[in-house]
């Protein structure tokens, strides 16, 4: 029997855009979520395994180490270092390609809503959240704070950012890694339209420094399905030459290239123990977050090995 994913408010991105106030948007999205039994759905992002102790009645079943049980036929619980007071860093791509929108909400605007909602959850847990905005270089950096006022700074920084064509995503990830002094949880939000090996090089730097990393590949629905018909002139957002063509002639090749890029990127993330999620900007934000947290809860309860969120 499949588990039921909790209902949500299903807040449409265009509705969020009309609200305007970023803190109000974050509050509206997050406080409407019902993400299962976890009081704090992001709690445990930066935990580290410490040691075992024998299971006692009342311990969470999800913390039982089933591998140890398989060897000893005894129940042992995995204990972790304290889950409080961790730093979460939001790395937001504000390059020109993130301005694309097939509807009224661009990828960058959706990213702003998403980052504010994630920041709000972290702050409600009384942990700290910081921000780095980049395109061809790091445009702005906010060190982690534990006060709601950082949402206003996130909003202001994104509004003031003037996107330029991106040169290399890897350099910005390397530069940001050098700014983060404490082992943290790092969330990178981008369309990741760049060379896969180049991007993975920067993400691996964050992993090698001991950070837990989640990448949220944020794409417009038209980029995912390429539903154009007739004759179109496509303008390159990263200084590519414009292309005038009939989309149906290139749709198959485009979709195949996109799938190849995503498969290679996801495979590289798996190999580096980097968590990956695809974000479709046509989806209600609370629906995406509810689904993501449900999957995370299922993973945590399943006893699978490797780094977890």
N, C-alpha and C positions, 0 to 999 in steps of 0.2 A: 504494500500500500504506500503510495507516495504521500509525503508530508504536505500539508496545506501551507502555502505561503500567506502570511497575514495580510489582510486588506490594508490599503493605505488611502490617503486622501486623493491621490492622483492629481497632483498640481501640475498643470500644463506649463511649459516654459514661458509661453506668451503671457500667461496670467502673472507669473512671477516678475516678468519684465515690467508689467504695469504697476506692480507694487512699489518698485523703485528702491525702497530702503533695504539695504543689504542685511542688516541685523533682523529686521522684521521678516524678510524672506527666509533667513536661516531658521528663525524661531518657528515660522509657519510650517516649514518642511520637516524639521527634526521632531518637533513636539507632536506632530501627527503620526509619526512612525510607531508601529508596534512590531518589534523585532524579536519576538520570542521571550524567553525567560531571562535573558541577560539584562540586568539593570543598565549597564553601560556597554553598548555594542562595540566600542573601540577599546575597551579595557583589555590589557594583555598584549597590545601591539608590540611593546618593547620588552617583554619578559624574557628571561633566560632560564633554562632548566637548571635547578640546583641539586636536588638529590631525591631519593625515594624514602618513603616510610610505609609501614604496613597499613592497609586499608582499614578504616573503622567506620561503623555505621554512621551515616550522615554525610560522608565525603561525597563530592560530586562524582558520579560514575564516569563522566567524560575524562576525568584525570587518572583513571586506572591505566597502568601500563600493561597492555595486553601481550606485548612481547615477553615481558618478565613472567607473566602468568603462564604463557606457553612453555617456558623453560622450567618453572618451579611449581606450577599449579597452586600458587598463592597469589593473593591480590595485593598489589602495591600501588600506592598513589604517587604520581609525579608532583613534586613541589617546585615552585618557581620563585625567583627573586621578586621583591615587591613590585606590584604593578602600578603604583601611584607615582606621581611626580615625574612623568616622562615628558620628553620634548617631541613634538611632531612638527616637521618642516614641510610646508606646501611649496612645491616648485611649479610655477605656472608659466607655460609657454605663451608669450604674447606676440609671436612673430606674425607676419602678414597673412600666412595661410590660415591662421586661427580666426581671421575676420570673415571667413566665408560663411554664408547663410543661404540656404535654399528657401527658408521661410523668414520670419521676423527676428529670430534669435540666432545670433552667430555662435560659432564654437567658443569664442572667447567670452561672450556674455554667459553662455551656459556654464563655462568653466568657473566664472565668478560666483554664480549661484552654488555650484557644487563645492567649491573651496570654502565658501562661507558656511555652508551646512556642515562640512567636516570639521571646520574650526570650531563651530558652535558646540558640536558633540564633545570635542576634546576639552573645551573650556568648561562645559557642564560637569565634566569628570574632575575638574580642578587640576587639570594638567596644563601644559604650556604649548602654544602653537606659534610658529614663525612662518615667514613668507619670503620667497624669492621669486621675482618676476624677471623673465629673460626673453630676448629675441636674438639679435646678433651678439649681444653681450648681456651681462647681468644688469638690468635697469634699476632694480631696487631690491633692498634686502631689509627685512624686519627680523630682529632676533626674537626668539620665543618669548611670549608673554602669557600670563594666565588671567588676563582681564578682557572683558568683552569689548573694550575700546579698540582692540586690534582689528575688529571687523570694519570699523570706520577707516582705519589705515589701509586695509586690504582694498576696500572700495575706492579710496582716493588714489592709491597707487596704480590700480588698473585703469581708472579713468584718465589719469595723467600720462599713461604710457602711449607713445606713438609708435605703432608697429613699423618695423623695417624688415626687408628680406633677411632671412636667417642665413648665416654662413655655415656654422657647424654646431649642431646641438651638443656634441660631445664636449666641446670646450666649456660651454656654460655649465654642464653637469660637473666637470672637473673643478671649475672655479667655485661652484657652490659647495662641493665636497670639502674644499679647503676652508670654507667659512664655518662649517659645522664642527664645533669643538667637542661636543658631547655625543656619545652614542645615542642615536635617535631613531624614530620612525620617520621615513621620508616618503612623501606621496608626490609623484611627478605626473602632472596633467598636461597632455600635449596630443597633437595628432600624429606625432612621430613620423612625419613625412620627411625622412632623411635616410641616409645610408644605414642599414641595419647594424653592420659591424661598428660603425662610428658611434651610434647611439649606445650600443651595448658596452662599448669601452667606457663611456662616462658612467653608465649605471653600475658597471662592475667596480668602478672606483669607490662608489658609495658602499657597495657590499663589502669590499676589501677593508674599508674603514670600520666595519662592524655594524653598519646601519641596517635595519630592516627596511625593505624597499617595496613599494606598491606603485605600479604604473597604470594609469587610467588613460587608455587611448581613446580620445574624444573625437568622433567623426560625425559629420552631417549625414542624414539619411540618403541624400543624393550622391554622396561620395561612396556610400555602401552599395547602392543599387544602380546608379548611373541611368536614370529613367528618361533621359533627354531624347527628343525626337525633332526631326526637321533639320535645319542648318543652324549651327551655333558657332560663335567665336569664343574660344576659351582663353581667358587671360591668365598668364602665369602670375601667381601671387608671390613667388620667390625669385623674380627676375627672369623667368623662363620666357621664351618667345611665344607670342600668341598663336593659337591654332584654330583655323576655320575648317570645319568638317561636318559631316553628317554623323551624329553620335552612334547610330545603329551600326555603322561600319567599323567602329573601334570598340564597341561595348564589350564584346567577348574578350578581346585582348586586354582591355582595361581591367575588367573584373578578374581575369586570370592573374594579371600582374599584381593587383591589390591583394588577392588571396596568397600569392607567393610571398609577398612582403610581410603580411600578417603571420603566416605560418613560420617564416624564418625568425621573425621578431619574437613570437611567443615561444618558439623552441629555445632561443637564446636566453629568454627570461627563465624558463624552467631549468635550464642547465646551470644558471647562476643563482638559483633559489630566489628569484625575484617574482613577486606576485603580479599577475596581469588581469585586467578586466577591460572589456570593450564598453564604451559609453556612446550610445546613439542619442544625439541631441534632440530627436523628436520625441523621446520618451519622457514622461513625467518624472521629475527629479526624485520624488519620494518613492516612486515605483522602482527606479533603479537602485536606490539605497536600500530599500526593503529587501529586494532580491539579493543584493550583495551581502547584506548582513545575515540573511537566512542561510546562504551558502557558506558563509564563514562559520556560523554556529554549527552547521552540519559537519564541517571539516574538523572543528575543534572537538566535536563529540565522537568522531570516528576513529580516533587513535592513530591517524596516519602520521608517518614520519616526516621529518624535515621542518624548515622554518614555517611558521604559521602567522596569520594576522589575528 
